[in-house]
Amino acid sequence: MGALQGVTIQLKNLANSGLGCKLTGPFERFAALASGGPVLMMTAQFGRSRARQAAYRLRARHRDLDLRLSWQLFTNLVDWGNRWRAERETYAAGLILSAAGDLVVERAVGRCLADLFQLDRPLLWGVVSDRLRWQPRFAVRWNGWPEEWFPHPTATYARLGVAHDDAEFRPHFDPILYATDSDFFVSNARLYWRDDGLFDPALHHG
């Protein structure tokens, strides 16, 4: 059974079980799909205080959910690089927050999203402005750099965008961005990126 079909059936079963009245918005439907498992919550860029403040408020309002803040889980990029491949399957879902008008995605954050997508985990994007607006249908696109070279620093690597025609919680990834195999490694206490792979075309739309 495909991931998209599985998501649809799960939501229908929840509605038929009498819980449908609670699934009023994207966040509620996303939380239902996470099924109580740990949710990796990230900000699109490292150290963006406004998005982080929204993440703290969201976690405080939803103590019933296992929302785990990435910047508290991983000390730095090297720590993330050493642990992510072994720990990524422990997460039931992924949630990314960005400030309105600041849609650039750090490369490691996008790598987390791509890996969770490959593992058929639901993904949700929240935009922080005067309030938190949820975008369950979204895309991770290249950030305008020439396709024959990869950008440095990696903070300019990708950007978020709305994708109305895609399935909920199954974002579109531009194929140039993320290899199916890990495209990073740690050496001499530094994180390095490999730029010789493309995202698997079979995962282009999920």
N, C-alpha and C positions, 0 to 999 in steps of 0.2 A: 504494500500500500504506500503511495507517495506521501510525502510530508504534508503537502497542501491538503490532500484528501483527509489525512488523519486529523489535521487541525480542524477542518470543517465538521467532521463527525464528532470530535470532542465537544465542540461548542454546541452542536445540536443535542447531544446527550445531556449536557448540563442544563440546557433550556427545558428539555423534556422531563428532567428530574425535579422540576419546580424551582430551580435556582436561576432560571432565566431572568426573573425580575431584578436580580442583583447585577446582572451583566449589562449595565446601562451604558458603559463607555469603553473606549479602548483599553484603559488601564485595568479595569475590572476583568475584561475578557483575557487580557494578557496574564493577569495574576492567576486566573483559573487554569490557564494552560501550564503555568509553572508548577501547579499541583503541590504547592508547599515546599518545593525544592529550593536550593540556594540560587539567588538571582545576582549575577555580576553586574553592578551598577558603575558606570564609567562616565567621565566627562570627555567631550570630544577633543579638548586640548588640556594638557597638563596644567594644573595650577590656576585654572580659571575660577576665581573665588565665587562669582555669582552663580555659576552652575553648581559648584560644590555646596554652597549654602542651600540651594534648592534641593539637592540630594539629601542633605541632613534633615531638612524639613519633611521631605517625603518619607524618609525612614522613620522619623518620629511619629508621623501620622499613621503609619502602617506597621505597627509592631507585630501584627499577625503574620507578616511576610518576612522571609529570610533575605533581606536586601543587604548585600555585602559590597562595601565601598572599595573600589580597586586600589585607591591610594593608601588605604589602610592595610590591604592584603599584601601589597608588594612595596618594598622599601624604595626601589629605584628600577630603572630599565634592566640592569644586569640581573637583579633579583627576579624580575619578571621573566627574563629570558631563560634563566636557569630552571624555573619552576613551571612555566605555563603549559608546556607540552604534556607534562605529567598530571597537571591538575585541571585542565580544561574540561574534561568529561564529567567533573563533579558538579558543574553548573547546569541547572535546569532551564535557564533562560538568560538573556542579556538585555540590559537597559542602558541607553546612552542619552546623556543630557548635553545640550549645547545652548549658548546664549543666542538670542535672536540677532541675526545679522553677522554672526561669528560662526560660520558653518564648517570651517576647516577641521579635518580629523587627523590627529596624530597617527603616525603609521602603526605603532604598536596597538593603539586602540582599535583601529580598523582591522588589524590582524586578529584581535580577539573576536570581533563581530564575525569575520569571515570564517573562523574556525567553529564558532558556535552555530553558524548557518550550516556549515558542512555536517555538523552533528545533529541537524534537524531541531535545534532549539529555537523557540520563538524569540523574536527580537523586537524591541519597541524604542522609538525615538521621542524624546520630550524636548520642547523648545521653551527656554526660560525667558520670559519678558515680564510684563506686569503680572502675569500668572503663568502656570505651567500648561502648555498646550501639547497634546499628544498627537503624534503622527505615526499611525500603525502601518501605513504604506509609504515606504521611503526607499531611497537609493543611496549607495556610496559610489561616488563618481570621481574620476581623476580630476585634478585641480588645475588643469590647463597647461601643464608643462608639456614640452614636445615629447611625443611617444617614443622617440629614439633614445632618450636618456631619462634617468630617474633623478628626482630632485634631491638636493641637499640644502638645508636640513630637511629631515623627514616631516617636519611640522607642516610643510606645504604639500604633502603627498596627495590627499584626497579631500572631498567635501561632501556634506550631506545635502539631500534634496528630496522633495516630495515626489512620489511616484504613484499617482492615483490608480493606474491600471494594474498594479501588482497586488498580490494577495496580502492580506493582513499578516504582519509579523514575519514575513518572508521577503526581506529586502532584495533589491537588485544590486549586484556588484558589477562595475565595469570590469571586463575580463583582463585588462592589463594590470590590475592592481595587486591581486593576491594569488600566489601560487597555491596549488592544492597541498603540496609538500611545504614544510616549514622553510621560510625564506630568511631566517635569521640564525645567528649562532653567537655564542659568547666565547671570547678569547682574551686572555690577559686582562681580565676584569673590565672588558668593554663589550658592548653589544654591536654586532655587525649585521648588515643586511645583504642578502644575495639578490641580485637583480636579473636573474637569467630565467625566471619562470613566469608563466601566465596562469591566471585563475582557470580552473577546469571548465571548459565551455559547457559541460553537462550540468554545472551548477549555476549557470548564468542567471536563470530565472527561478531556480529551485524546482 
